[in-house]
């Protein structure tokens, strides 16, 4: 039996408190490249437990319609995408991107029945290579979150996506857990940690040294107007601390601390497909210059992040599934675990995936024993639960919905004097500023 808190956090379908909260925001639905062709093949998309059909019409507009035709319930996935609409092949009813029935050929020509039909549909916006959908109740749509990378040219951006077979909260929490990086993602020897990151600048070796030598960071967690931020403090030199400052932005954005002079303004997005599956987005961007060919190769397919993909299928969960998964124990190499790396699993994202999925689709949080290192996890859960309850009980609009400018923030990796107040000392690094490099060691 799942406890009440777990149920509140993880159930995202229509009418649930968390589902209603998430529907207040624009949601990444799919990559624009997945609907590259006008009048192309429709695509099954599941968002927040709803089965939807995405298509790009003759004029290039994107539609996102409820799966079942408003006539007799046949799936619009089999529809004909033609002449600025999606036509059900059962009886020929045709819908435009707004859900308006624009043709009803099985009714007499003089009938006005089609004018009374409005098929469920959701508005979409294309921005920065992402198709965003709004599943909420507002007739006047809120603005997109003003994340820094949303205003950058395509040449400065790279996306990768992959399915995680667990609920969205469970998946997201792995990203805001600072202490696990000293264990899950490390090699058994410091020199191997440095050597395994040969693509990084030499000065970054200090990062691995701090992580390797201080495995129990001191966490300070601060609620913000957009979510929660934390500073994870580790010992650096005799008179300095190394601070990893990460961000959680409502409802499902995370920004982990960057590393090195080539670091960008990456964002992770944890979109609930349904209660038990999550679409993980990794957006890598450089605010100062176009990405190099090597960076695009490294980030573009998702393979360096977590392994190769299985062939895509047309079912609801058929996109962006990893070949290394629970069925293959994520490719764990026990000899490598014994002699080389802490896990024997290749790649930080695949390591995270193995841990969060190994808990099961929805882990019962009443069985946990959280300590000081879990302060961010505790605050994150409180923040989203409070926002969902405030919306349900008092109609309070969640943070960021009416003020997209609050998303103009960054994470940072900085070394500060030990006597410094990290919030004040790092404040300038945590603000999105065009043309200014990201703060990272």
Order of alpha helices (4+ residues) and beta strands (2+ residues): alpha-alpha-beta-beta-beta-beta-beta-beta-beta-beta-beta-beta-beta-alpha-alpha-alpha-beta-beta-beta-beta-beta-beta-alpha-alpha-alpha-alpha-alpha-beta-alpha
